[in-house]
């Protein structure tokens, strides 16, 4: 992956400012910031990154296998679609109930299959080998799921959310810093690494946060309360009754972290236009199509956040899946950059 080294220092300095700005706003309005970033910045990020990855052949040996990832994303969309209010009349049907239950059961395993499959696409070219490894991947995942060899729920809950927007963003920044050797890049990486400690180490008074009923209802429609609750469970911060309370000290801290991660993830992407050149291959036709899709997406979120979330869920997952090969290459680049130099 080629970068314009001449612009990296100024972009790294910009990102230091964006990290600080995102953190300050997240502390002030954690729920509102997340809702805005996810609905407005998110769709534009999906569209522009998918276009950029397409121009880079998705960083895989054989791009035709990318359609397997699209199929995986479509399968994972089923539970989200079935939860739409317009389909409530189907909830009583036995077939729909079984389909919903089956979809929920395989949701996490699909993520594992797709992640390992991405690793295959980066290093393997022959279709016979890819198909063989895909079959082996599916069998291994079924065994893991059947015998519960490890908790897939952790992977399923965090891989397309927190790991994607925070960890992979950090790794991508570290990879870029190793290549550019800019001190400002190192500072931005260390600052991003420190943010969770700043957030969870801060003193938060829940009563100082006014969260309107409209904002709370809209947030619940995004289904992200499940991620918040899972993080609280990991921290052992559930209520005495074993329930998760969104507007509590830990609940607010978790939401600050999530709002910060998503907002900076999007801003980081848009800040790198001149560095990785993701805007260079956007023709006028593509730009018009992207603008139209983005406007429709924002309008759907404004009309009903749950409908917008469901409508954009597939493309959101697709962009996460398409980025897996790049994540693999970033990790490889970090190890090569650190341990390769150490070996010399």
Secondary structure, DSSP 8 states (H G I E B T S, - for coil): ----HHHHHHHHHHHHHHHHHHHHHHHH-HHHHHHHIIIIIHHHHHHHHHHHHHHTGGGSS-GGGHHHHHHHHHHHHHHHHHTSGGGGGGTT-HHHHHHHHHHHHHHHHHHHHHHHHHHHHHH---HHHHHHHHHHHHHHHHHHHHHT-S-HHHHHHHTTTHIIIIIHHHHHHHHHHHHH--HHHHHHHHHHHHHHHHHHHS---GGG----HHHHHHHHHTTTHHHHHHHHHHHT---TTS---SSSHHHHHHHHHHHHHHHHHHHHHHHTHHHH-TTTT--HHHHHHHHHHHHHHHHHHHH-HHHHHHHHHHHHHHHHHHHHHHHHHHHHHHHHHHHHHHH-
